Amino acid sequence: EWAHLIGNNGGYERFRKEVGVPPYCNVSGYSANNPNNSRRKEYNEHFAEVMTAFVTEPASLKNHPNSACRKSFEFFKKFFKKGDRAKECM
């Protein structure tokens, strides 16, 4: 839910402008490709799931074969300005 708070305060739009979606970085089955989600909800859940992955497992994004995941890693590294600390979790 913390990711949604950040998203609702400018994170969603900034992510969309810098990363662009689709294609999605599918780090979980919850965000994208869920037929029960509206496009907006799908996008918001995608942002939250990817941000959570950045916080908890940044290497999973940085080293992912999907270029959208690597681009997302770079976005959040810059977004948090101290993103170089992500290496502490790798």
C-alpha positions in Angstrom: 0.0 0.0 0.0 3.0 2.3 0.6 3.7 2.0 -3.2 0.2 3.1 -4.0 0.7 6.2 -1.8 3.8 7.1 -3.7 2.1 6.4 -7.0 -0.9 8.6 -6.1 1.5 11.4 -5.3 3.1 11.6 -8.7 4.9 8.3 -9.0 2.4 6.7 -11.4 2.7 9.5 -14.0 6.5 9.9 -13.7 6.9 6.1 -14.1 4.6 6.1 -17.1 6.6 9.0 -18.7 10.0 7.6 -18.1 9.5 3.8 -18.3 6.4 3.7 -20.6 4.0 0.7 -20.4 3.2 -1.7 -21.8 5.3 -3.8 -22.1 5.1 -4.7 -18.5 7.7 -6.0 -16.1 5.6 -8.9 -14.7 7.2 -9.6 -11.4 3.9 -11.2 -10.1 0.7 -12.5 -11.6 -1.3 -10.0 -9.7 -0.5 -6.8 -11.6 -0.7 -7.3 -15.4 -2.7 -9.7 -17.5 -5.5 -9.9 -15.0 -8.8 -9.8 -16.9 -10.6 -8.5 -13.8 -8.5 -5.3 -13.7 -9.3 -2.1 -15.6 -6.4 -0.7 -17.5 -5.9 2.0 -14.8 -5.9 -0.6 -12.0 -3.6 -2.9 -14.0 -1.2 0.0 -14.5 -1.3 1.0 -10.8 -0.8 -2.5 -9.6 2.1 -3.0 -12.0 3.8 0.1 -10.5 3.2 -1.1 -7.0 4.5 -4.6 -7.7 7.6 -3.4 -9.5 8.3 -0.9 -6.7 8.0 -3.6 -4.1 10.4 -5.8 -6.1 12.9 -2.9 -6.2 12.7 -2.4 -2.4 12.8 -6.1 -1.5 14.8 -7.8 -4.4 16.4 -5.2 -6.6 18.7 -7.7 -8.3 15.5 -9.5 -9.6 14.8 -6.3 -11.7 18.4 -5.4 -12.5 19.2 -8.8 -13.9 15.8 -9.7 -15.4 15.8 -10.8 -19.0 12.8 -8.5 -19.7 14.1 -5.0 -20.7 11.0 -3.4 -19.1 12.2 -4.8 -15.7 15.8 -3.4 -16.1 14.3 -0.1 -17.2 12.1 -0.1 -14.1 15.1 -0.8 -11.9 16.9 2.3 -13.3 13.8 4.4 -12.9 13.4 3.5 -9.2 17.1 3.9 -8.6 16.9 7.5 -9.9 13.4 8.1 -8.3 14.7 7.4 -4.8 17.9 9.4 -5.4 19.8 7.2 -3.1 19.1 4.2 -5.2 22.7 3.2 -5.2 21.9 1.7 -1.8 20.1 -1.0 -3.8 23.4 -2.8 -4.1 23.3 -3.5 -0.4 20.4 -5.8 -1.0 22.0 -7.6 -3.9 
